[in-house]
Amino acid sequence: MAELALVGDIGGTNSRFGLVEPGSTEVHNIDVHKNDEFTSLEDSIAHYVKGQGLTGLAAAAIDVAGPIESEVITLTNRDWSFTRESLRKAAGAAQFRLLNDFEALALALPHLGPDDVVQIGGETPSHPQVKIVLGPGTGLGMATLAPLPQGGWMALPGEVGHITLPVVTQEEFDWREKITRPGVPSETEDAITGGGILRMYDAIAPQPTLTTPEQIMQAGLAGTDPYAVKTIDQFIIWLARITGDAAMTMQALGGVYLAGGIVPSLVGKLQTGPFRRIFEEKGKIAHVMRPIPVYVIVDKFPAFKGCAAAIAAMR
């Protein structure tokens, strides 16, 4: 059997695993585990490896939703704690790399093909330039990918979920006040997340009839609930402002990538609505924004490519 490596993308609800040949980003034998069915991440990893009939791996790269700076790491949205060594042993891997989930997404960007993304305006860059990736989901994550002078890339995890939610109109100010707890500074995650969609809807619907972000998304896109429509429209406006601000701050001339489970369902509205105009609204230097492409990632497992790239860099 060819030398194999494990890639893993670990969230609060699901753990996703696959296999690659070191040096390749082509992932196969993909499986998704429900975390509720396992007592620990080590248990989930070992179950997958055993199920593949493997007794040892050349390497493993796992990305997790949460900070990874400490020796003992805990997932943000699940009470699982582990160390790098405990995960390496569970995988039976000779080499091991642990990544933040958005660090893995950033490393994946150069390996995404035309079928993996939908472009929303801008121009395809002619040479390697700084890229950023943002993803609204349970939270709002972000990372930057910078080209290195000698070739290759460096991923720089960042925080955009805790900057101030940008408002321009009085209506937006009033809306922000309704979704922000008294005495607590407003954050982008108050609105540009799954939970934010629900908070936004509850704040404006006189008698809310929808109870989940998924219901609000469906009704907003179908046009069956006027308050859901308004919620999704404002979600897109705030997403455009935040994305534009991040692109300008990092001078992301290589492109802005939108990841996660929410944005792909909004592709039609992003293409035809005000998203691109608002993204470019930067006054005197709007011309800097116009060529910057925005891509919606539609690949179901983009972080695997970043984990595979991390494994290739070990060699």
VEXTOR-193997 format. One record per residue: residue number from 1; residue in three letters; x, y, z of N, C-alpha, C, O in turn. Coordinates in steps of 0.2 Angstrom, whole numbers, plus 2048, in hexadecimal, padded with zeros to 3 digits. Atoms other than C-alpha are relative to their C-alpha. Layout:
<rs>
 pos code n.u n.v n.w ca.u ca.v ca.w c.u c.v c.w o.u o.v o.w
 NUM  Ala   X   Y   Z    X    Y    Z   X   Y   Z   X   Y   Z
...
</rs>
This chain:
<rs>
 pos code n.u n.v n.w ca.u ca.v ca.w c.u c.v c.w o.u o.v o.w
   1  Met 804 7FA 800  800  800  800 804 806 800 80A 806 803
   2  Ala 7FC 7FA 800  806  811  7FC 800 804 807 7FC 803 80B
   3  Glu 800 7FD 7FA  80C  81C  80A 7FA 805 801 7F9 809 7FC
   4  Leu 806 7FC 7FF  7FD  825  811 801 805 806 805 804 80B
   5  Ala 801 7FB 7FB  7F9  834  81C 7F9 802 802 7F5 801 7FD
   6  Leu 807 7FE 7FE  7EA  839  826 7FF 808 800 803 80B 802
   7  Val 802 7F9 800  7E1  84A  824 7F9 800 804 7F5 7FB 803
   8  Gly 806 800 7FC  7D3  84F  830 7FE 807 801 802 80C 802
   9  Asp 803 7F9 7FF  7C8  85E  832 7FB 7FF 806 7F5 7FC 805
  10  Ile 804 801 7F9  7C0  85F  844 7FC 806 802 7FF 80B 803
  11  Gly 805 7FA 7FE  7B1  86A  848 7FD 7FD 807 7FF 7F8 80A
  12  Gly 803 801 7FA  7A6  86A  857 7FB 7FA 800 7FA 7F6 804
  13  Thr 805 805 802  799  85F  84F 802 7F9 7FD 801 7F4 7FE
  14  Asn 7FD 806 805  7A2  854  842 807 800 800 80B 805 801
  15  Ser 7F9 801 802  7B3  84D  83F 801 7FD 7FA 7FE 7F8 7F8
  16  Arg 800 803 807  7B8  84A  82D 808 7FE 7FF 80C 801 801
  17  Phe 7F9 803 801  7C7  83F  828 801 7FE 7F9 7FC 7FC 7F6
  18  Gly 7FF 802 807  7CF  83A  818 808 7FE 800 80B 7FF 805
  19  Leu 7FA 802 801  7DF  833  811 804 803 7FA 800 804 7F5
  20  Val 7FC 7FD 806  7ED  83A  806 806 7FC 7FF 809 7FA 804
  21  Glu 7F9 802 801  7FD  835  7FF 804 806 801 803 80B 7FE
  22  Pro 7FC 7FA 7FF  80A  840  806 803 804 7FA 806 800 7F6
  23  Gly 7FE 7FC 805  80E  84E  7FA 7FA 801 7FB 7FB 806 7F6
  24  Ser 806 7FF 804  7FD  84D  7F2 7FA 804 804 7FA 803 80A
  25  Thr 806 7FD 7FC  7ED  857  7F6 7F9 7FD 7FE 7F4 7FF 7FF
  26  Glu 806 804 802  7E1  84A  7EE 7FE 7FC 806 802 7F7 808
  27  Val 802 804 7FA  7D7  843  7FD 7FB 7FB 7FE 7F7 7FC 7FA
  28  His 805 805 801  7CE  833  7FD 7FE 7FC 806 801 7FE 80C
  29  Asn 803 803 7FA  7C5  827  809 7FD 805 805 7FF 804 80B
  30  Ile 803 7FB 7FC  7BC  836  810 7FA 7FD 805 7F6 7F9 802
  31  Asp 805 802 7FB  7B1  832  820 7FE 805 804 803 809 806
  32  Val 802 7FB 7FB  7A7  83D  82B 7FD 7FD 806 7F9 7F8 806
  33  His 803 802 7F9  7A4  839  83E 7FC 805 803 7FE 80B 803
  34  Lys 804 7FC 7FB  797  840  849 804 800 807 805 7FA 809
  35  Asn 7FC 7FF 7FA  7A1  846  858 7FC 7FD 806 7FF 7FA 80B
  36  Asp 804 803 7FA  792  840  864 801 7F9 801 800 7F6 806
  37  Glu 800 808 800  796  82E  85F 807 7FE 803 809 7F8 804
  38  Phe 7F9 802 7FD  7A8  82F  867 801 804 806 7FF 809 807
  39  Thr 7FF 7FD 7F9  7AF  833  878 806 805 800 806 809 804
  40  Ser 7FB 7FC 800  7BE  83C  872 803 801 7F8 800 7FD 7F4
  41  Leu 7FE 800 807  7C7  842  862 805 7FB 7FF 805 7F8 7F9
  42  Glu 7FC 805 800  7D4  835  865 7FC 7FA 7FE 7FF 7F6 7F9
  43  Asp 805 806 802  7C6  828  864 7FE 800 7F9 7FE 7FB 7F6
  44  Ser 803 7FF 807  7BF  82F  854 806 7FF 7FB 805 7FB 7F6
  45  Ile 7FB 801 804  7D0  82F  84C 802 7F9 7FF 803 7F6 7FA
  46  Ala 7FE 807 800  7D5  81D  851 7FA 7FC 7FC 7FC 7F7 7F9
  47  His 805 804 803  7C4  817  84B 800 801 7F8 7FF 7FC 7F5
  48  Tyr 800 7FF 807  7C6  81F  83A 806 7FC 7FD 806 7F8 7F8
  49  Val 7FA 803 802  7D8  818  838 7FF 7F8 800 801 7F5 7FB
  50  Lys 801 808 7FF  7D3  806  83E 7FB 7FE 7FA 7FC 7F9 7F7
  51  Gly 805 801 805  7C4  807  832 803 800 7F9 801 7FC 7F4
  52  Gln 7FD 800 807  7D0  80A  823 805 7FA 800 809 7FA 7FB
  53  Gly 7FC 805 800  7DA  7FB  828 808 802 801 80C 7FE 7FE
  54  Leu 7F9 7FE 800  7EA  805  82C 803 7FF 807 7FF 800 80C
  55  Thr 7FC 801 7F9  7F7  801  83A 805 806 801 808 806 806
  56  Gly 7FB 7FB 7FF  802  810  837 800 805 7FA 7FE 803 7F4
  57  Leu 800 7FB 805  803  820  82D 806 804 7FF 80A 805 805
  58  Ala 7FA 7FC 801  811  82B  826 7FF 806 803 804 809 806
  59  Ala 801 7F9 7FD  809  83B  82C 7F9 801 802 7F5 7FD 7FF
  60  Ala 807 7FE 7FF  7F9  843  832 800 808 801 805 80A 805
  61  Ala 801 7F9 7FF  7F3  855  832 7F9 801 801 7F4 7FF 7FE
  62  Ile 806 7FF 7FD  7E4  85A  83C 7FE 807 801 802 80A 804
  63  Asp 802 7FA 7FE  7DB  86A  83D 7FA 800 804 7F6 7FC 803
  64  Val 805 800 7FB  7D0  86F  84B 7FD 807 801 800 80C 800
  65  Ala 804 7F9 7FF  7C3  87D  84F 802 802 807 7FE 801 80B
  66  Gly 7FE 7FD 7F9  7CC  886  85D 807 802 800 80B 800 7FB
  67  Pro 7F9 7FE 7FF  7DC  88D  863 805 7FA 801 803 7F6 804
  68  Ile 7FC 806 7FF  7EB  882  862 807 802 803 80C 7FE 802
  69  Glu 7F9 7FD 7FD  7F9  88C  86B 802 7FC 806 808 7FB 807
  70  Ser 7FE 803 7FA  7F8  882  87B 802 7F9 7FF 801 7F6 7FA
  71  Glu 7FE 807 800  7FF  871  87F 7FA 7FB 800 7FA 7F7 7FC
  72  Val 806 804 800  7EE  86A  883 7FB 805 7FC 7F9 80A 7FE
  73  Ile 805 7FC 804  7E1  870  876 7F9 7FD 801 7F8 7F7 802
  74  Thr 807 802 7FF  7CE  870  878 7FC 803 7FB 7FD 809 7F9
  75  Leu 805 7FD 806  7C1  872  86A 7FC 806 803 7FA 806 809
  76  Thr 804 7FB 7FE  7B8  882  86B 7F8 7FE 802 7F5 801 806
  77  Asn 807 802 7FF  7A7  87A  869 7FE 7F9 802 7F9 7F6 801
  78  Arg 801 807 7FD  7A9  869  871 805 7FF 805 80B 801 805
  79  Asp 7FC 801 7FB  7B0  863  881 805 7FA 7FF 805 7F5 803
  80  Trp 7FA 805 802  7BF  859  879 806 804 801 808 809 7FE
  81  Ser 7F9 7FE 7FF  7D1  85C  87F 805 7FB 7FE 803 7F5 7FF
  82  Phe 7FB 805 803  7E0  854  878 807 804 7FF 807 80A 800
  83  Thr 7F9 7FD 802  7F3  857  874 802 7FE 7F9 7FF 7F9 7F6
  84  Arg 7FE 802 806  7FC  856  864 803 7F9 800 801 7F5 7FB
  85  Glu 7FD 807 800  805  846  86A 7FA 7FB 801 7FA 7F5 7FE
  86  Ser 806 804 7FF  7F4  83E  86F 7FD 7FE 7F9 7FA 7F9 7F8
  87  Leu 803 801 807  7ED  841  85D 805 7FC 7FC 803 7F8 7F8
  88  Arg 7FB 803 804  7FD  83B  855 800 7F8 802 800 7F4 7FD
  89  Lys 801 807 7FE  7FC  82B  85F 7FA 7FC 7FE 7FA 7F7 7FB
  90  Ala 806 803 802  7EA  828  85B 800 7FF 7F9 7FD 7FA 7F6
  91  Ala 800 801 807  7EE  82A  849 805 7FB 7FE 805 7F8 7F8
  92  Gly 7FA 804 801  7FE  81F  84A 804 803 7FA 807 7FF 7F6
  93  Ala 7FC 7FD 805  807  82C  840 807 802 802 808 803 807
  94  Ala 7F9 7FE 7FF  81A  82F  83E 801 807 801 805 809 806
  95  Gln 800 7F9 7FF  817  841  83C 7F9 803 801 7F5 800 7FF
  96  Phe 806 7FD 7FF  80A  84D  842 800 807 800 805 80A 802
  97  Arg 800 7F8 800  804  85F  83F 7F8 801 802 7F4 7FE 800
  98  Leu 807 7FE 7FE  7F5  867  848 7FF 807 7FE 804 80B 7FE
  99  Leu 802 7FA 803  7ED  876  840 7FA 803 803 7F5 7FF 805
 100  Asn 806 7FD 7FF  7E0  883  844 7FC 7FF 7FA 7FE 7FE 7F4
 101  Asp 804 802 805  7D1  880  839 801 805 7FA 800 804 7F4
 102  Phe 7FF 7FB 806  7D3  891  82F 807 800 7FE 808 803 7F8
 103  Glu 7F9 801 803  7E6  88E  82E 800 7FB 7FB 803 7FC 7F5
 104  Ala 800 805 805  7E2  87E  825 7FC 803 7F9 7FE 801 7F4
 105  Leu 804 7FE 805  7D5  887  81A 805 805 7FC 804 805 7F5
 106  Ala 7FC 7FB 803  7E2  895  816 805 7FC 7FB 806 7FD 7F6
 107  Leu 7FB 804 803  7EF  887  811 7FD 7FD 7FA 800 7FB 7F5
 108  Ala 803 803 806  7E2  880  805 7FF 804 7FA 7FE 802 7F5
 109  Leu 802 7FC 805  7DF  88F  7FB 804 7FF 7F9 801 7FF 7F4
 110  Pro 7FC 801 806  7ED  88D  7EE 7FE 7F9 7FC 800 7F8 7F6
 111  His 801 807 803  7E7  87B  7EB 7F8 7FF 7FE 7F6 7FA 7FC
 112  Leu 807 800 802  7D4  87F  7E7 800 801 7F9 803 806 7F6
 113  Gly 800 800 807  7D0  87C  7D5 7F9 804 7FE 7F5 806 802
 114  Pro 806 7FC 803  7C2  885  7CA 7FA 7FD 802 7F5 801 803
 115  Asp 806 803 7FD  7B5  878  7D0 7FF 801 807 7FA 7FF 809
 116  Asp 800 7FF 7F9  7B9  87C  7E2 7FD 806 802 7FC 807 808
 117  Val 802 7F9 7FE  7B4  88E  7E2 7FB 803 7FB 7FB 801 7F5
 118  Val 804 7FB 805  7A7  89B  7DA 803 807 801 803 809 807
 119  Gln 7FD 7F9 800  7AF  8AC  7D6 7FA 805 800 7F6 805 7FC
 120  Ile 805 7FB 800  7A5  8BB  7DB 804 807 7FE 807 80A 803
 121  Gly 7FD 7FA 802  7AD  8C9  7D1 808 800 800 80B 7FB 803
 122  Gly 7F9 800 800  7BF  8CF  7D0 804 7FD 7FA 801 7FA 7F6
 123  Glu 7FB 803 805  7CE  8C9  7C6 804 7FB 803 806 7FB 808
 124  Thr 7FC 806 7FE  7D8  8B9  7C7 807 803 800 80A 806 7FB
 125  Pro 7FA 7FE 7FF  7E9  8BE  7CE 805 7FD 7FB 805 7F7 7FA
 126  Ser 7FB 802 805  7F8  8BC  7C2 806 7FC 804 80A 7F8 800
 127  His 7FB 803 7FC  804  8B7  7D0 7FE 7FF 807 7FA 803 809
 128  Pro 802 801 7F9  804  8B2  7E2 800 806 804 804 80A 804
 129  Gln 801 7FA 7FC  7FD  8BF  7ED 7FC 7FE 807 7FA 7F8 807
 130  Val 803 801 7FA  7F6  8C0  7FF 7F9 7FE 7FF 7F5 801 7FB
 131  Lys 807 802 800  7E5  8B7  801 7FE 7FF 807 801 7FF 80C
 132  Ile 803 801 7FA  7D9  8B6  80F 7FA 7FB 7FF 7F7 7FB 7FA
 133  Val 806 805 800  7CB  8A9  814 7FC 802 806 7FF 803 80C
 134  Leu 805 7FF 7FA  7BC  8AD  81F 7FB 7FB 7FF 7F9 7F9 7FA
 135  Gly 806 805 800  7AE  8A1  824 7FB 801 806 7FD 800 80B
 136  Pro 805 800 7FB  79E  8A5  82D 7FD 7F9 801 7FB 7F6 7FC
 137  Gly 804 806 7FE  797  896  836 7FE 800 807 7FA 805 809
 138  Thr 802 7FF 7F9  796  893  849 803 806 802 801 80A 806
 139  Gly 7FC 7FA 7FF  7A3  8A1  84A 802 803 7F9 7FF 801 7F4
 140  Leu 7FE 7FD 806  7AB  8AC  83D 808 800 800 80B 804 804
 141  Gly 7F9 801 800  7BD  8A6  83A 803 804 7FA 800 806 7F5
 142  Met 7FC 7FD 805  7CB  8AE  82F 807 7FE 800 80A 7FC 806
 143  Ala 7F9 801 801  7DC  8AA  829 803 804 7FA 7FF 805 7F5
 144  Thr 7FC 7FD 805  7E9  8B3  81E 805 7FB 7FD 808 7F7 801
 145  Leu 7FB 804 803  7F4  8AA  811 805 804 7FC 803 808 7F8
 146  Ala 7FB 7FB 803  804  8B3  80C 805 7FC 7FD 808 7F7 7FF
 147  Pro 7FB 803 804  810  8AE  7FE 807 801 803 808 807 806
 148  Leu 7F9 7FF 7FE  822  8AB  804 805 802 7FA 804 800 7F5
 149  Pro 7FB 7FE 806  831  8B3  7FA 803 7FA 7FD 804 7FA 7F7
 150  Gln 7FC 806 803  839  8A2  7F8 7FB 7FB 7FD 7FD 7F5 7FB
 151  Gly 806 805 803  828  89A  7F2 7FD 7FD 806 7FF 7FD 80C
 152  Gly 804 802 7FB  81B  892  7FC 7FC 805 803 7FB 80B 801
 153  Trp 805 7FB 7FD  80E  89A  808 801 7FF 808 803 7FA 80A
 154  Met 801 800 7F9  80C  89E  81A 7F9 802 802 7F7 807 800
 155  Ala 807 7FF 7FD  7FB  89D  823 801 804 806 805 802 80B
 156  Leu 801 7FC 7FA  7F7  8AA  830 7F9 800 803 7F5 804 800
 157  Pro 807 7FF 7FD  7E8  8A7  83B 7FF 807 803 803 80A 805
 158  Gly 802 7FA 7FE  7DE  8B6  83F 7FA 800 804 7F7 7FB 804
 159  Glu 806 7FF 7FD  7CF  8BD  848 7FC 805 7FC 7FE 80B 7FD
 160  Val 804 7FB 802  7C1  8C6  83F 7F9 7FF 803 7F5 804 802
 161  Gly 807 801 7FD  7B2  8BF  849 7FF 804 806 7F9 805 808
 162  His 801 7FC 7FA  7B5  8CB  857 802 807 7FF 803 80B 804
 163  Ile 7FF 7F9 801  7B8  8DB  84F 7F8 803 800 7F4 800 800
 164  Thr 807 7FD 7FF  7A9  8E8  850 7FC 7FF 7FA 7FF 800 7F4
 165  Leu 805 800 806  79A  8E5  845 7FF 807 7FD 7FD 80B 800
 166  Pro 801 7F9 803  79A  8F3  838 7F9 802 7FE 7F6 7FE 7FB
 167  Val 806 7FE 802  78B  8FD  836 801 807 7FD 805 80B 7FE
 168  Val 800 7F9 804  787  90C  82A 7FA 804 801 7FA 80A 802
 169  Thr 806 7FC 800  775  910  82B 7FD 7FF 808 7FF 7FB 80C
 170  Gln 804 800 7FA  769  914  83A 7FD 7F9 801 7FD 7F6 807
 171  Glu 803 806 7FF  760  904  837 804 7FA 802 803 7F6 806
 172  Glu 7FB 805 7FE  76F  8FA  838 803 801 807 804 7FC 80B
 173  Phe 7FE 7FF 7F9  774  902  848 7FB 7FD 805 7FD 7FA 80A
 174  Asp 806 803 7FB  763  8FE  850 800 7F8 800 7FF 7F5 805
 175  Trp 800 807 800  764  8EC  84A 806 7FD 804 805 7F8 807
 176  Arg 7FA 802 7FC  776  8EA  851 7FE 801 807 800 7FC 80B
 177  Glu 802 7FF 7F9  76F  8F1  862 7FC 7FA 802 7FD 7F8 808
 178  Lys 804 805 7FE  762  8E4  862 803 7F9 801 801 7F5 805
 179  Ile 7FC 807 800  76E  8D5  85F 806 800 805 809 7FB 805
 180  Thr 7FA 7FF 7FC  77B  8DB  86B 7FE 800 807 7F9 804 809
 181  Arg 802 800 7F9  77A  8D7  87E 802 807 803 808 80A 801
 182  Pro 7FE 7FA 7FD  77A  8E7  888 807 800 804 808 7FB 808
 183  Gly 7FA 7FF 7FD  78B  8ED  88E 806 7FC 7FD 80B 7FC 7FF
 184  Val 7FB 804 803  794  8E1  882 801 803 7F9 7FD 804 7F5
 185  Pro 7FF 7FD 807  79D  8E8  872 7FD 7FB 7FB 7FE 7F5 7FB
 186  Ser 803 804 806  795  8E2  862 806 7FD 7FC 80B 800 7FB
 187  Glu 7FB 804 804  79F  8D5  858 7FD 7FE 7FA 7F7 7FD 7F9
 188  Thr 802 803 807  79E  8CF  846 7FC 7F9 801 7F7 7F8 7FE
 189  Glu 804 806 7FF  799  8BE  84D 7F9 800 803 7F6 7FB 803
 190  Asp 807 7FF 7FD  789  8C5  855 7FC 7FF 7FA 7F6 7FE 7FB
 191  Ala 804 801 806  783  8C5  843 802 7FB 7FA 7FE 7F8 7F8
 192  Ile 7FE 804 806  78E  8BC  836 802 7F9 802 808 7F7 802
 193  Thr 7FF 807 7FE  78C  8AB  83D 7F9 7FD 7FF 7F4 800 7FE
 194  Gly 807 803 800  77E  89E  83D 7FC 803 806 7F6 804 805
 195  Gly 804 7FD 7FA  779  8A4  84F 7FE 807 7FE 7F9 809 801
 196  Gly 802 7F9 802  77A  8B6  848 7FA 801 7FC 7F6 805 7FD
 197  Ile 806 800 804  76D  8B2  83B 7FA 800 804 7F5 803 803
 198  Leu 806 801 7FC  761  8AC  848 7FF 806 804 7F9 808 805
 199  Arg 800 7FA 7FC  765  8BB  853 7FD 806 7FC 7F9 80A 7FE
 200  Met 802 7FB 804  762  8C7  845 7F9 800 7FE 7F5 804 7FE
 201  Tyr 807 802 802  752  8BF  840 7FB 802 806 7F6 805 805
 202  Asp 804 7FF 7FA  74B  8BF  852 7FF 807 801 7FA 809 804
 203  Ala 800 7F9 7FE  74F  8D1  854 7FB 804 7FB 7F9 80A 7FE
 204  Ile 805 7FC 804  744  8D7  845 7F9 7FD 7FF 7F5 801 7FD
 205  Ala 807 804 801  736  8CA  844 7FC 802 806 7FD 800 80B
 206  Pro 805 7FF 7FB  727  8D0  84E 7FE 7FA 804 7FE 7FA 80A
 207  Gln 802 807 7FD  722  8BE  851 804 7FB 7FC 802 7F8 7F7
 208  Pro 7FB 804 803  731  8B3  84C 7FC 7F9 7FF 7FA 7F6 804
 209  Thr 803 806 801  72A  8A3  844 806 7FA 7FE 805 7F4 7FE
 210  Leu 7FB 804 802  73B  89C  83F 805 7FF 806 806 804 809
 211  Thr 7FD 801 7FA  746  894  84C 807 7FE 7FF 80B 7FD 804
 212  Thr 7F9 802 801  757  88F  844 803 804 7FA 7FF 806 7F6
 213  Pro 7FD 7FC 806  763  897  838 7FF 7FD 7FA 7FE 800 7F5
 214  Glu 801 803 806  760  88A  82B 7F9 802 7FE 7F8 803 7F8
 215  Gln 807 7FE 802  74D  88E  82B 800 807 7FD 7FD 809 7F8
 216  Ile 800 7F9 802  751  8A0  829 804 801 7FA 801 805 7F5
 217  Met 7FD 800 807  75D  89D  81B 7FC 7FE 7FB 7FB 801 7F5
 218  Gln 804 802 805  751  893  812 7FA 805 7FE 7F9 806 7F8
 219  Ala 805 7FC 801  743  89F  814 802 807 7FD 7FE 80A 7F9
 220  Gly 7FD 7FA 803  74E  8AE  810 801 7FF 7F9 800 804 7F5
 221  Leu 7FE 801 807  754  8A6  800 7F9 7FF 7FC 7F9 800 7F6
 222  Ala 806 802 804  742  8A0  7FB 7FB 806 800 7F7 806 7FC
 223  Gly 805 7FA 800  73A  8B1  7FF 7FA 7FF 804 7F5 802 803
 224  Thr 806 802 7FD  72D  8A9  80A 7FF 804 807 7F9 803 80A
 225  Asp 801 7FC 7FA  730  8B4  81A 804 806 7FF 80A 806 7FE
 226  Pro 7FC 7FA 801  734  8C6  818 805 802 805 80A 806 803
 227  Tyr 7FA 7FE 7FB  73E  8C8  828 806 7FB 7FF 80B 7FD 800
 228  Ala 7FB 804 801  748  8B9  823 804 803 7FA 80A 803 7F9
 229  Val 7FD 7FD 806  74B  8C1  812 805 806 802 80A 807 800
 230  Lys 7FC 7FA 7FD  751  8D1  81B 806 7FE 804 80B 802 803
 231  Thr 7FA 802 7FD  75C  8C8  826 805 7FD 7FC 80B 7FF 7FD
 232  Ile 7FB 802 805  765  8BF  818 803 806 7FC 809 806 7FB
 233  Asp 7FD 7FA 803  767  8CF  80F 805 804 804 80A 806 801
 234  Gln 7FB 7FC 7FB  76F  8D8  81E 806 7FC 801 80B 7FE 802
 235  Phe 7FA 804 7FF  77A  8C9  821 805 801 7FB 80B 801 7FC
 236  Ile 7FB 7FF 805  781  8CB  810 803 806 800 809 807 7FE
 237  Ile 7FE 7FA 7FF  783  8DD  812 806 801 805 80B 803 803
 238  Trp 7FB 800 7FB  78D  8DB  822 806 7FC 7FE 80C 7FD 7FF
 239  Leu 7FB 804 802  797  8CD  81B 804 803 7FA 80A 802 7FB
 240  Ala 7FC 7FC 805  79C  8D8  80C 804 805 803 80A 806 801
 241  Arg 7FC 7FB 7FD  7A2  8E6  817 806 7FD 804 80B 7FF 803
 242  Ile 7FA 803 7FC  7AC  8DA  823 805 7FD 7FB 80B 7FE 7FC
 243  Thr 7FC 803 805  7B3  8D1  814 805 805 7FC 80B 804 7FC
 244  Gly 7FC 7FB 803  7B8  8E1  80B 805 803 805 80B 805 803
 245  Asp 7FB 7FD 7FB  7C0  8E8  81B 806 7FC 801 80B 7FE 802
 246  Ala 7FB 805 7FF  7CA  8D8  81E 805 800 7FA 80B 800 7FA
 247  Ala 7FC 800 807  7D0  8D8  80B 804 807 800 80A 806 7FE
 248  Met 7FC 7F9 800  7D5  8EB  80D 806 800 805 80B 802 804
 249  Thr 7FB 800 7FB  7DE  8E8  81D 806 7FC 7FF 80C 7FE 800
 250  Met 7FB 805 802  7E8  8D9  817 803 801 7F9 808 7FE 7F7
 251  Gln 7FE 7FF 807  7EA  8E0  805 800 7F9 7FD 805 7F7 7FA
 252  Ala 801 807 802  7E3  8CF  800 7FF 800 7F8 7FA 7FE 7F6
 253  Leu 801 7FF 807  7E6  8D2  7ED 800 7F9 7FD 7FE 7F8 7F7
 254  Gly 801 807 803  7E7  8BF  7EA 7F9 7FD 801 7F8 7F7 7FE
 255  Gly 807 802 800  7D5  8BD  7EF 7FE 7FF 807 801 7FE 80C
 256  Val 804 801 7F9  7C8  8BB  7FD 7FC 7FA 7FF 7F8 7F9 7FA
 257  Tyr 804 806 800  7C1  8AA  800 7FB 7FF 805 7FD 800 80B
 258  Leu 805 800 7FB  7B1  8A7  809 7FE 7F8 801 7FD 7F5 7FC
 259  Ala 801 807 7FF  7AF  896  811 7FB 7FF 805 7F7 803 807
 260  Gly 805 802 7FC  7A3  88C  81C 7FA 7FE 7FD 7F9 7FE 7F7
 261  Gly 806 803 803  792  885  81B 7FA 805 7FE 7F6 803 7FB
 262  Ile 805 7FC 801  788  895  81A 800 804 7F9 7FB 804 7F5
 263  Val 7FF 7FC 806  78F  89F  80B 7FF 7FC 7FA 7FC 800 7F5
 264  Pro 801 803 807  78E  892  7FD 7F8 800 7FE 7F7 801 7F8
 265  Ser 807 7FF 802  77B  893  7FE 7FE 807 7FE 7F8 808 7FC
 266  Leu 801 7F9 801  77C  8A6  7FC 803 802 7F9 803 808 7F7
 267  Val 7FC 7FE 806  786  8A5  7EB 7FC 804 7FC 7FE 809 7F9
 268  Gly 804 7FC 804  777  8AB  7E1 7FF 807 802 7FF 80C 7FE
 269  Lys 801 7F9 7FD  774  8BA  7EC 806 804 800 806 80A 7FE
 270  Leu 7FA 7FD 800  786  8BE  7ED 802 803 7F9 805 808 7F8
 271  Gln 7FF 7FF 807  787  8BE  7DA 7FC 806 7FD 7FE 80A 7F9
 272  Thr 805 7FB 803  778  8C9  7D6 7FE 806 805 7FB 80B 803
 273  Gly 802 7FA 7FB  776  8D4  7E6 805 805 801 80A 805 7FD
 274  Pro 7FB 7FA 7FF  780  8E2  7EE 807 7FE 803 80B 802 804
 275  Phe 7FA 802 7FD  78E  8D7  7F5 806 803 7FD 80A 806 801
 276  Arg 7FA 7FD 804  79B  8DC  7E8 801 807 801 807 80A 802
 277  Arg 800 7F9 800  797  8EE  7E8 802 802 807 806 807 808
 278  Ile 7FE 7FE 7F9  798  8EF  7FB 807 7FE 802 80B 802 805
 279  Phe 7F9 802 7FF  7A8  8E5  7FC 805 805 7FD 80A 806 800
 280  Glu 7FB 7FB 803  7B0  8F2  7F0 800 807 803 804 80B 801
 281  Glu 801 7F9 7FE  7AA  901  7F9 805 802 805 804 801 80B
 282  Lys 7FA 7FE 7FC  7BA  909  800 802 807 7FE 808 809 7FE
 283  Gly 7FE 7F9 802  7B9  91B  7FA 805 801 7FB 805 7FF 7F6
 284  Lys 7FB 7FE 804  7C8  922  7F3 804 7FA 7FD 807 7FB 7F7
 285  Ile 7FC 806 803  7D1  911  7F1 7FB 7FA 7FE 7FE 7F4 7FF
 286  Ala 804 806 802  7C2  907  7EB 803 7FC 7FA 802 7F7 7F9
 287  His 7FD 803 806  7CD  904  7DB 804 7FA 803 806 7F5 7FF
 288  Val 7FC 805 7FE  7D8  8F9  7E6 7FC 7F9 801 7FE 7F4 800
 289  Met 804 805 7FF  7C9  8EE  7EA 7FD 7FC 7FA 7FC 7F6 7FA
 290  Arg 803 802 806  7C2  8EC  7D9 803 7F9 7FD 7FF 7F5 7FB
 291  Pro 7FE 806 803  7CE  8DF  7D2 801 7FA 805 802 7F4 803
 292  Ile 7FF 806 7FC  7CE  8D4  7E2 7FA 7FB 7FF 7F5 7FD 800
 293  Pro 805 805 801  7C5  8C4  7DF 7FD 7FD 806 801 7FD 80B
 294  Val 803 803 7FB  7B9  8BD  7EB 7FD 7F9 7FE 7FA 7F8 7F9
 295  Tyr 802 807 802  7B6  8AA  7EB 7FC 7FD 805 7FE 7FD 80B
 296  Val 804 804 7FC  7A9  89F  7F3 803 7F9 800 802 7F6 7FA
 297  Ile 7FD 807 800  7B1  88E  7F8 7FA 7FB 800 7F6 7FB 805
 298  Val 806 805 801  7A4  880  7F2 803 7F9 801 7FF 7F5 802
 299  Asp 7FD 806 7FF  7B0  872  7F5 7FE 7FE 807 7FE 802 80C
 300  Lys 803 803 7FA  7A8  867  803 806 7FF 806 804 800 80C
 301  Phe 7FB 802 7FB  7B9  863  80C 806 804 7FE 80C 801 7FD
 302  Pro 7FA 7FC 802  7C5  872  808 806 7FF 805 80C 800 803
 303  Ala 7FA 800 7FB  7CF  871  818 804 7FA 7FF 80A 7FA 801
 304  Phe 7FC 806 801  7D5  85F  813 806 802 7FC 80B 800 7FD
 305  Lys 7FB 7FE 805  7DF  867  805 806 804 804 80B 803 803
 306  Gly 7FB 7FC 7FC  7E7  873  812 804 7FB 805 80A 7FC 806
 307  Cys 7FD 805 7FB  7EB  864  81E 805 7FC 7FB 80B 7FB 7FD
 308  Ala 7FB 804 804  7F3  85B  80F 806 804 7FE 80B 802 7FD
 309  Ala 7FB 7FC 802  7FD  86A  80A 805 801 806 80B 801 805
 310  Ala 7FC 800 7FA  803  86A  81C 805 7FA 801 80A 7FA 803
 311  Ile 7FD 806 800  808  858  81B 806 800 7FB 80C 7FE 7FC
 312  Ala 7FA 7FF 806  812  85C  80A 805 804 803 80B 803 801
 313  Ala 7FB 7FC 7FE  81B  869  813 805 7FD 805 80A 800 807
 314  Met 7FC 804 7FB  822  85D  820 806 7FC 7FD 80B 7FB 800
 315  Arg 7FB 805 804  82C  853  813 806 804 7FE 80B 801 7FC
</rs>
